[in-house]
Amino acid sequence: MKTNKSFTKRIRVTKNNKVLARKPGFNHFNAKQKRTTQLQGKKLQNFKITSKSRQRFIP
């Protein structure tokens, strides 16, 4: 089965098979926010994905 490339560009799989993704809603419109909240949006967080959908998108 092929890998969904657009999906894999948005996530990162660690060596312990954790799936990390960016927080949603931090694309732009960050100019009026405090600098700390801007930087918090860059942090990756755990992305909950079922094993069935993981096999489908990330073989």
N, CA, C and O atoms as a Tripos MOL2 file, in Angstrom:
@<TRIPOS>MOLECULE
protein
  236   235    59     0     0
PROTEIN
NO_CHARGES

@<TRIPOS>ATOM
      1 N           0.8380   -1.1760    0.0000 N.3       1 MET1
      2 CA          0.0000    0.0000    0.0000 C.3       1 MET1
      3 C           0.8870    1.2440    0.0000 C.2       1 MET1
      4 O           1.9410    1.2570    0.6360 O.2       1 MET1
      5 N           0.4720    2.2670   -0.6960 N.am      2 LYS2
      6 CA          1.2520    3.4950   -0.7940 C.3       2 LYS2
      7 C           1.1030    4.3430    0.4650 C.2       2 LYS2
      8 O           0.1000    4.2760    1.1740 O.2       2 LYS2
      9 N           2.1330    5.1390    0.7150 N.am      3 THR3
     10 CA          2.0890    6.0960    1.8150 C.3       3 THR3
     11 C           1.3800    7.3580    1.3520 C.2       3 THR3
     12 O           1.5900    7.8140    0.2280 O.2       3 THR3
     13 N           0.5400    7.9250    2.2130 N.am      4 ASN4
     14 CA         -0.1130    9.1900    1.9060 C.3       4 ASN4
     15 C           0.8880   10.3050    2.1880 C.2       4 ASN4
     16 O           1.1040   10.6700    3.3440 O.2       4 ASN4
     17 N           1.5030   10.8520    1.1300 N.am      5 LYS5
     18 CA          2.6210   11.7790    1.2910 C.3       5 LYS5
     19 C           2.1870   13.1040    1.8920 C.2       5 LYS5
     20 O           2.9310   13.6860    2.6820 O.2       5 LYS5
     21 N           1.0180   13.5940    1.5470 N.am      6 SER6
     22 CA          0.5710   14.8650    2.1180 C.3       6 SER6
     23 C           0.3350   14.7330    3.6190 C.2       6 SER6
     24 O           0.5080   15.6980    4.3620 O.2       6 SER6
     25 N          -0.0520   13.5590    4.0600 N.am      7 PHE7
     26 CA         -0.2760   13.3090    5.4840 C.3       7 PHE7
     27 C           1.0520   13.1690    6.2200 C.2       7 PHE7
     28 O           1.2010   13.6820    7.3290 O.2       7 PHE7
     29 N           2.0140   12.4820    5.6150 N.am      8 THR8
     30 CA          3.2920   12.2560    6.2870 C.3       8 THR8
     31 C           4.1220   13.5240    6.3900 C.2       8 THR8
     32 O           5.0020   13.6020    7.2470 O.2       8 THR8
     33 N           3.8760   14.5120    5.5550 N.am      9 LYS9
     34 CA          4.6020   15.7700    5.6540 C.3       9 LYS9
     35 C           4.1510   16.5870    6.8610 C.2       9 LYS9
     36 O           4.8700   17.4850    7.2990 O.2       9 LYS9
     37 N           2.9900   16.2960    7.3960 N.am     10 ARG10
     38 CA          2.4580   17.0510    8.5290 C.3      10 ARG10
     39 C           2.7590   16.4050    9.8760 C.2      10 ARG10
     40 O           2.4960   17.0030   10.9200 O.2      10 ARG10
     41 N           3.3070   15.1910    9.8670 N.am     11 ILE11
     42 CA          3.5710   14.4850   11.1160 C.3      11 ILE11
     43 C           5.0130   14.0040   11.1450 C.2      11 ILE11
     44 O           5.7130   14.0130   10.1330 O.2      11 ILE11
     45 N           5.4350   13.5860   12.3250 N.am     12 ARG12
     46 CA          6.7660   13.0070   12.4930 C.3      12 ARG12
     47 C           6.6300   11.7710   13.3570 C.2      12 ARG12
     48 O           5.9460   11.8000   14.3790 O.2      12 ARG12
     49 N           7.2760   10.6860   12.9570 N.am     13 VAL13
     50 CA          7.2610    9.4480   13.7210 C.3      13 VAL13
     51 C           8.6180    9.3080   14.3960 C.2      13 VAL13
     52 O           9.6550    9.3360   13.7330 O.2      13 VAL13
     53 N           8.6090    9.1570   15.7160 N.am     14 THR14
     54 CA          9.8510    9.0500   16.4640 C.3      14 THR14
     55 C          10.3580    7.6150   16.4230 C.2      14 THR14
     56 O           9.7020    6.7320   15.8710 O.2      14 THR14
     57 N          11.5390    7.3880   17.0140 N.am     15 LYS15
     58 CA         12.1100    6.0360   16.9980 C.3      15 LYS15
     59 C          11.3070    5.0650   17.8560 C.2      15 LYS15
     60 O          11.3710    3.8540   17.6440 O.2      15 LYS15
     61 N          10.5480    5.5850   18.8270 N.am     16 ASN16
     62 CA          9.6900    4.7360   19.6560 C.3      16 ASN16
     63 C           8.2800    4.6380   19.0950 C.2      16 ASN16
     64 O           7.3530    4.2220   19.7910 O.2      16 ASN16
     65 N           8.1220    5.0250   17.8320 N.am     17 ASN17
     66 CA          6.8500    4.9460   17.0970 C.3      17 ASN17
     67 C           5.7690    5.8430   17.6710 C.2      17 ASN17
     68 O           4.5810    5.5480   17.5370 O.2      17 ASN17
     69 N           6.1720    6.9470   18.3160 N.am     18 LYS18
     70 CA          5.1970    7.9690   18.6830 C.3      18 LYS18
     71 C           4.9610    8.8420   17.4660 C.2      18 LYS18
     72 O           5.8750    9.0840   16.6770 O.2      18 LYS18
     73 N           3.7460    9.3090   17.3170 N.am     19 VAL19
     74 CA          3.4020   10.1770   16.1990 C.3      19 VAL19
     75 C           3.2060   11.5830   16.7460 C.2      19 VAL19
     76 O           2.3740   11.8000   17.6260 O.2      19 VAL19
     77 N           3.9710   12.5400   16.2260 N.am     20 LEU20
     78 CA          3.9120   13.9190   16.6730 C.3      20 LEU20
     79 C           3.4040   14.7900   15.5430 C.2      20 LEU20
     80 O           3.7130   14.5510   14.3750 O.2      20 LEU20
     81 N           2.6190   15.8060   15.8920 N.am     21 ALA21
     82 CA          2.0910   16.7330   14.8980 C.3      21 ALA21
     83 C           2.0170   18.1200   15.5130 C.2      21 ALA21
     84 O           2.0390   18.2670   16.7350 O.2      21 ALA21
     85 N           1.9290   19.1300   14.6710 N.am     22 ARG22
     86 CA          1.7950   20.5020   15.1440 C.3      22 ARG22
     87 C           0.4080   20.7330   15.7090 C.2      22 ARG22
     88 O          -0.5480   20.0410   15.3570 O.2      22 ARG22
     89 N           0.3140   21.7210   16.5930 N.am     23 LYS23
     90 CA         -0.9930   22.0920   17.1190 C.3      23 LYS23
     91 C          -1.8250   22.6930   15.9940 C.2      23 LYS23
     92 O          -1.2910   23.4600   15.1930 O.2      23 LYS23
     93 N          -3.0980   22.3760   15.9080 N.am     24 PRO24
     94 CA         -3.9250   22.9770   14.8620 C.3      24 PRO24
     95 C          -4.2420   24.4340   15.1640 C.2      24 PRO24
     96 O          -4.3410   24.8290   16.3260 O.2      24 PRO24
     97 N          -4.3990   25.2160   14.1280 N.am     25 GLY25
     98 CA         -4.8180   26.5990   14.2760 C.3      25 GLY25
     99 C          -3.6950   27.5950   14.4460 C.2      25 GLY25
    100 O          -3.9410   28.7090   14.9090 O.2      25 GLY25
    101 N          -2.4660   27.2400   14.0900 N.am     26 PHE26
    102 CA         -1.3430   28.1570   14.2280 C.3      26 PHE26
    103 C          -0.6660   28.3820   12.8840 C.2      26 PHE26
    104 O           0.5600   28.3080   12.7930 O.2      26 PHE26
    105 N          -1.4260   28.6510   11.8580 N.am     27 ASN27
    106 CA         -0.8300   28.8690   10.5480 C.3      27 ASN27
    107 C          -0.3620   30.3050   10.3850 C.2      27 ASN27
    108 O           0.7990   30.5460   10.0540 O.2      27 ASN27
    109 N          -1.2530   31.2580   10.6140 N.am     28 HIS28
    110 CA         -0.9100   32.6720   10.5000 C.3      28 HIS28
    111 C          -1.7850   33.4240   11.5010 C.2      28 HIS28
    112 O          -2.3580   32.8000   12.3950 O.2      28 HIS28
    113 N          -1.9010   34.7250   11.3780 N.am     29 PHE29
    114 CA         -2.6060   35.5700   12.3470 C.3      29 PHE29
    115 C          -1.9380   35.5030   13.7130 C.2      29 PHE29
    116 O          -2.6190   35.5050   14.7380 O.2      29 PHE29
    117 N          -0.6080   35.4440   13.7340 N.am     30 ASN30
    118 CA          0.1020   35.3770   15.0090 C.3      30 ASN30
    119 C           0.6710   36.7190   15.4280 C.2      30 ASN30
    120 O           1.3090   36.8100   16.4770 O.2      30 ASN30
    121 N           0.4620   37.7600   14.6440 N.am     31 ALA31
    122 CA          1.1190   39.0400   14.9090 C.3      31 ALA31
    123 C           0.6220   39.6840   16.1990 C.2      31 ALA31
    124 O           1.3960   40.3570   16.8800 O.2      31 ALA31
    125 N          -0.6260   39.4980   16.5460 N.am     32 LYS32
    126 CA         -1.1770   40.1470   17.7340 C.3      32 LYS32
    127 C          -1.0160   39.3040   18.9900 C.2      32 LYS32
    128 O          -1.3730   39.7490   20.0810 O.2      32 LYS32
    129 N          -0.4940   38.1170   18.8550 N.am     33 GLN33
    130 CA         -0.3080   37.2700   20.0250 C.3      33 GLN33
    131 C           1.0070   37.5950   20.7160 C.2      33 GLN33
    132 O           1.9100   38.1810   20.1210 O.2      33 GLN33
    133 N           1.0980   37.2050   21.9790 N.am     34 LYS34
    134 CA          2.3530   37.3440   22.7020 C.3      34 LYS34
    135 C           3.3790   36.3930   22.0890 C.2      34 LYS34
    136 O           3.0250   35.3900   21.4700 O.2      34 LYS34
    137 N           4.6350   36.7240   22.2710 N.am     35 ARG35
    138 CA          5.6960   35.9030   21.6850 C.3      35 ARG35
    139 C           5.7030   34.4930   22.2670 C.2      35 ARG35
    140 O           6.0160   33.5310   21.5650 O.2      35 ARG35
    141 N           5.3610   34.3710   23.5430 N.am     36 THR36
    142 CA          5.3600   33.0410   24.1560 C.3      36 THR36
    143 C           4.2830   32.1560   23.5480 C.2      36 THR36
    144 O           4.5060   30.9640   23.3390 O.2      36 THR36
    145 N           3.1110   32.7310   23.2620 N.am     37 THR37
    146 CA          2.0570   31.9270   22.6470 C.3      37 THR37
    147 C           2.3930   31.6020   21.2030 C.2      37 THR37
    148 O           1.9910   30.5540   20.6970 O.2      37 THR37
    149 N           3.1210   32.4790   20.5320 N.am     38 GLN38
    150 CA          3.5600   32.1740   19.1690 C.3      38 GLN38
    151 C           4.5010   30.9760   19.1690 C.2      38 GLN38
    152 O           4.3950   30.0870   18.3240 O.2      38 GLN38
    153 N           5.4130   30.9660   20.1190 N.am     39 LEU39
    154 CA          6.3810   29.8750   20.1740 C.3      39 LEU39
    155 C           5.7520   28.5820   20.6660 C.2      39 LEU39
    156 O           6.2040   27.5000   20.2900 O.2      39 LEU39
    157 N           4.7220   28.6650   21.4950 N.am     40 GLN40
    158 CA          4.0350   27.4550   21.9380 C.3      40 GLN40
    159 C           3.3350   26.7620   20.7820 C.2      40 GLN40
    160 O           3.1740   25.5410   20.7990 O.2      40 GLN40
    161 N           2.9240   27.5140   19.7910 N.am     41 GLY41
    162 CA          2.2700   26.9220   18.6390 C.3      41 GLY41
    163 C           3.2010   26.1300   17.7620 C.2      41 GLY41
    164 O           2.7500   25.2990   16.9730 O.2      41 GLY41
    165 N           4.5020   26.3700   17.8820 N.am     42 LYS42
    166 CA          5.4770   25.6350   17.0750 C.3      42 LYS42
    167 C           5.7980   24.2640   17.6470 C.2      42 LYS42
    168 O           6.2990   23.3960   16.9340 O.2      42 LYS42
    169 N           5.5100   24.0610   18.9410 N.am     43 LYS43
    170 CA          5.8510   22.7920   19.5680 C.3      43 LYS43
    171 C           4.9840   21.6740   19.0050 C.2      43 LYS43
    172 O           3.8130   21.8670   18.6790 O.2      43 LYS43
    173 N           5.5950   20.5090   18.9030 N.am     44 LEU44
    174 CA          4.8580   19.3360   18.4590 C.3      44 LEU44
    175 C           4.1670   18.7060   19.6570 C.2      44 LEU44
    176 O           4.6550   18.7860   20.7840 O.2      44 LEU44
    177 N           3.0310   18.0820   19.3990 N.am     45 GLN45
    178 CA          2.3150   17.4030   20.4570 C.3      45 GLN45
    179 C           1.9460   16.0140   19.9700 C.2      45 GLN45
    180 O           1.9740   15.7400   18.7700 O.2      45 GLN45
    181 N           1.5990   15.1350   20.9120 N.am     46 ASN46
    182 CA          1.2310   13.7750   20.5490 C.3      46 ASN46
    183 C          -0.0070   13.7900   19.6730 C.2      46 ASN46
    184 O          -0.9640   14.5200   19.9300 O.2      46 ASN46
    185 N           0.0300   12.9780   18.6480 N.am     47 PHE47
    186 CA         -1.0710   12.8850   17.7040 C.3      47 PHE47
    187 C          -1.6820   11.5100   17.8760 C.2      47 PHE47
    188 O          -1.0470   10.4990   17.5750 O.2      47 PHE47
    189 N          -2.9150   11.4700   18.3580 N.am     48 LYS48
    190 CA         -3.5610   10.1880   18.6080 C.3      48 LYS48
    191 C          -4.1110    9.6380   17.3010 C.2      48 LYS48
    192 O          -4.9210   10.2760   16.6280 O.2      48 LYS48
    193 N          -3.6580    8.4520   16.9610 N.am     49 ILE49
    194 CA         -4.0840    7.8110   15.7230 C.3      49 ILE49
    195 C          -4.2660    6.3270   16.0210 C.2      49 ILE49
    196 O          -3.4380    5.7180   16.7000 O.2      49 ILE49
    197 N          -5.3360    5.7560   15.5190 N.am     50 THR50
    198 CA         -5.5810    4.3420   15.7500 C.3      50 THR50
    199 C          -4.6290    3.5210   14.8940 C.2      50 THR50
    200 O          -4.1110    4.0020   13.8860 O.2      50 THR50
    201 N          -4.4090    2.2980   15.3000 N.am     51 SER51
    202 CA         -3.4670    1.4610   14.5630 C.3      51 SER51
    203 C          -3.9790    1.1520   13.1620 C.2      51 SER51
    204 O          -3.1920    0.9880   12.2300 O.2      51 SER51
    205 N          -5.2970    1.0710   13.0170 N.am     52 LYS52
    206 CA         -5.8640    0.7780   11.6990 C.3      52 LYS52
    207 C          -5.6310    1.9370   10.7310 C.2      52 LYS52
    208 O          -5.2210    1.7230    9.5910 O.2      52 LYS52
    209 N          -5.8910    3.1560   11.1830 N.am     53 SER53
    210 CA         -5.6660    4.2960   10.3020 C.3      53 SER53
    211 C          -4.1760    4.5710   10.1350 C.2      53 SER53
    212 O          -3.7610    5.1120    9.1100 O.2      53 SER53
    213 N          -3.3730    4.2090   11.1230 N.am     54 ARG54
    214 CA         -1.9220    4.3640   10.9740 C.3      54 ARG54
    215 C          -1.3850    3.4440    9.8860 C.2      54 ARG54
    216 O          -0.5310    3.8470    9.0960 O.2      54 ARG54
    217 N          -1.8730    2.2290    9.8410 N.am     55 GLN55
    218 CA         -1.4630    1.3110    8.7810 C.3      55 GLN55
    219 C          -1.9090    1.8140    7.4210 C.2      55 GLN55
    220 O          -1.2500    1.5700    6.4110 O.2      55 GLN55
    221 N          -3.0080    2.5030    7.4010 N.am     56 ARG56
    222 CA         -3.5250    3.0020    6.1290 C.3      56 ARG56
    223 C          -2.6950    4.1680    5.6010 C.2      56 ARG56
    224 O          -2.3810    4.2170    4.4110 O.2      56 ARG56
    225 N          -2.3370    5.1090    6.4800 N.am     57 PHE57
    226 CA         -1.6430    6.3110    6.0380 C.3      57 PHE57
    227 C          -0.1290    6.1930    6.1140 C.2      57 PHE57
    228 O           0.5720    6.7650    5.2790 O.2      57 PHE57
    229 N           0.3890    5.4660    7.0940 N.am     58 ILE58
    230 CA          1.8380    5.3630    7.2900 C.3      58 ILE58
    231 C           2.2240    3.8870    7.3360 C.2      58 ILE58
    232 O           2.3440    3.3290    8.4270 O.2      58 ILE58
    233 N           2.4190    3.2490    6.2080 N.am     59 PRO59
    234 CA          2.7640    1.8130    6.2440 C.3      59 PRO59
    235 C           4.1780    1.5660    6.7430 C.2      59 PRO59
    236 O           4.6100    0.4170    6.8290 O.2      59 PRO59
@<TRIPOS>BOND
     1     1     2 1
     2     2     3 1
     3     3     4 2
     4     3     5 am
     5     5     6 1
     6     6     7 1
     7     7     8 2
     8     7     9 am
     9     9    10 1
    10    10    11 1
    11    11    12 2
    12    11    13 am
    13    13    14 1
    14    14    15 1
    15    15    16 2
    16    15    17 am
    17    17    18 1
    18    18    19 1
    19    19    20 2
    20    19    21 am
    21    21    22 1
    22    22    23 1
    23    23    24 2
    24    23    25 am
    25    25    26 1
    26    26    27 1
    27    27    28 2
    28    27    29 am
    29    29    30 1
    30    30    31 1
    31    31    32 2
    32    31    33 am
    33    33    34 1
    34    34    35 1
    35    35    36 2
    36    35    37 am
    37    37    38 1
    38    38    39 1
    39    39    40 2
    40    39    41 am
    41    41    42 1
    42    42    43 1
    43    43    44 2
    44    43    45 am
    45    45    46 1
    46    46    47 1
    47    47    48 2
    48    47    49 am
    49    49    50 1
    50    50    51 1
    51    51    52 2
    52    51    53 am
    53    53    54 1
    54    54    55 1
    55    55    56 2
    56    55    57 am
    57    57    58 1
    58    58    59 1
    59    59    60 2
    60    59    61 am
    61    61    62 1
    62    62    63 1
    63    63    64 2
    64    63    65 am
    65    65    66 1
    66    66    67 1
    67    67    68 2
    68    67    69 am
    69    69    70 1
    70    70    71 1
    71    71    72 2
    72    71    73 am
    73    73    74 1
    74    74    75 1
    75    75    76 2
    76    75    77 am
    77    77    78 1
    78    78    79 1
    79    79    80 2
    80    79    81 am
    81    81    82 1
    82    82    83 1
    83    83    84 2
    84    83    85 am
    85    85    86 1
    86    86    87 1
    87    87    88 2
    88    87    89 am
    89    89    90 1
    90    90    91 1
    91    91    92 2
    92    91    93 am
    93    93    94 1
    94    94    95 1
    95    95    96 2
    96    95    97 am
    97    97    98 1
    98    98    99 1
    99    99   100 2
   100    99   101 am
   101   101   102 1
   102   102   103 1
   103   103   104 2
   104   103   105 am
   105   105   106 1
   106   106   107 1
   107   107   108 2
   108   107   109 am
   109   109   110 1
   110   110   111 1
   111   111   112 2
   112   111   113 am
   113   113   114 1
   114   114   115 1
   115   115   116 2
   116   115   117 am
   117   117   118 1
   118   118   119 1
   119   119   120 2
   120   119   121 am
   121   121   122 1
   122   122   123 1
   123   123   124 2
   124   123   125 am
   125   125   126 1
   126   126   127 1
   127   127   128 2
   128   127   129 am
   129   129   130 1
   130   130   131 1
   131   131   132 2
   132   131   133 am
   133   133   134 1
   134   134   135 1
   135   135   136 2
   136   135   137 am
   137   137   138 1
   138   138   139 1
   139   139   140 2
   140   139   141 am
   141   141   142 1
   142   142   143 1
   143   143   144 2
   144   143   145 am
   145   145   146 1
   146   146   147 1
   147   147   148 2
   148   147   149 am
   149   149   150 1
   150   150   151 1
   151   151   152 2
   152   151   153 am
   153   153   154 1
   154   154   155 1
   155   155   156 2
   156   155   157 am
   157   157   158 1
   158   158   159 1
   159   159   160 2
   160   159   161 am
   161   161   162 1
   162   162   163 1
   163   163   164 2
   164   163   165 am
   165   165   166 1
   166   166   167 1
   167   167   168 2
   168   167   169 am
   169   169   170 1
   170   170   171 1
   171   171   172 2
   172   171   173 am
   173   173   174 1
   174   174   175 1
   175   175   176 2
   176   175   177 am
   177   177   178 1
   178   178   179 1
   179   179   180 2
   180   179   181 am
   181   181   182 1
   182   182   183 1
   183   183   184 2
   184   183   185 am
   185   185   186 1
   186   186   187 1
   187   187   188 2
   188   187   189 am
   189   189   190 1
   190   190   191 1
   191   191   192 2
   192   191   193 am
   193   193   194 1
   194   194   195 1
   195   195   196 2
   196   195   197 am
   197   197   198 1
   198   198   199 1
   199   199   200 2
   200   199   201 am
   201   201   202 1
   202   202   203 1
   203   203   204 2
   204   203   205 am
   205   205   206 1
   206   206   207 1
   207   207   208 2
   208   207   209 am
   209   209   210 1
   210   210   211 1
   211   211   212 2
   212   211   213 am
   213   213   214 1
   214   214   215 1
   215   215   216 2
   216   215   217 am
   217   217   218 1
   218   218   219 1
   219   219   220 2
   220   219   221 am
   221   221   222 1
   222   222   223 1
   223   223   224 2
   224   223   225 am
   225   225   226 1
   226   226   227 1
   227   227   228 2
   228   227   229 am
   229   229   230 1
   230   230   231 1
   231   231   232 2
   232   231   233 am
   233   233   234 1
   234   234   235 1
   235   235   236 2
@<TRIPOS>SUBSTRUCTURE
     1 MET1         2 RESIDUE 1 A MET
     2 LYS2         6 RESIDUE 1 A LYS
     3 THR3        10 RESIDUE 1 A THR
     4 ASN4        14 RESIDUE 1 A ASN
     5 LYS5        18 RESIDUE 1 A LYS
     6 SER6        22 RESIDUE 1 A SER
     7 PHE7        26 RESIDUE 1 A PHE
     8 THR8        30 RESIDUE 1 A THR
     9 LYS9        34 RESIDUE 1 A LYS
    10 ARG10       38 RESIDUE 1 A ARG
    11 ILE11       42 RESIDUE 1 A ILE
    12 ARG12       46 RESIDUE 1 A ARG
    13 VAL13       50 RESIDUE 1 A VAL
    14 THR14       54 RESIDUE 1 A THR
    15 LYS15       58 RESIDUE 1 A LYS
    16 ASN16       62 RESIDUE 1 A ASN
    17 ASN17       66 RESIDUE 1 A ASN
    18 LYS18       70 RESIDUE 1 A LYS
    19 VAL19       74 RESIDUE 1 A VAL
    20 LEU20       78 RESIDUE 1 A LEU
    21 ALA21       82 RESIDUE 1 A ALA
    22 ARG22       86 RESIDUE 1 A ARG
    23 LYS23       90 RESIDUE 1 A LYS
    24 PRO24       94 RESIDUE 1 A PRO
    25 GLY25       98 RESIDUE 1 A GLY
    26 PHE26      102 RESIDUE 1 A PHE
    27 ASN27      106 RESIDUE 1 A ASN
    28 HIS28      110 RESIDUE 1 A HIS
    29 PHE29      114 RESIDUE 1 A PHE
    30 ASN30      118 RESIDUE 1 A ASN
    31 ALA31      122 RESIDUE 1 A ALA
    32 LYS32      126 RESIDUE 1 A LYS
    33 GLN33      130 RESIDUE 1 A GLN
    34 LYS34      134 RESIDUE 1 A LYS
    35 ARG35      138 RESIDUE 1 A ARG
    36 THR36      142 RESIDUE 1 A THR
    37 THR37      146 RESIDUE 1 A THR
    38 GLN38      150 RESIDUE 1 A GLN
    39 LEU39      154 RESIDUE 1 A LEU
    40 GLN40      158 RESIDUE 1 A GLN
    41 GLY41      162 RESIDUE 1 A GLY
    42 LYS42      166 RESIDUE 1 A LYS
    43 LYS43      170 RESIDUE 1 A LYS
    44 LEU44      174 RESIDUE 1 A LEU
    45 GLN45      178 RESIDUE 1 A GLN
    46 ASN46      182 RESIDUE 1 A ASN
    47 PHE47      186 RESIDUE 1 A PHE
    48 LYS48      190 RESIDUE 1 A LYS
    49 ILE49      194 RESIDUE 1 A ILE
    50 THR50      198 RESIDUE 1 A THR
    51 SER51      202 RESIDUE 1 A SER
    52 LYS52      206 RESIDUE 1 A LYS
    53 SER53      210 RESIDUE 1 A SER
    54 ARG54      214 RESIDUE 1 A ARG
    55 GLN55      218 RESIDUE 1 A GLN
    56 ARG56      222 RESIDUE 1 A ARG
    57 PHE57      226 RESIDUE 1 A PHE
    58 ILE58      230 RESIDUE 1 A ILE
    59 PRO59      234 RESIDUE 1 A PRO
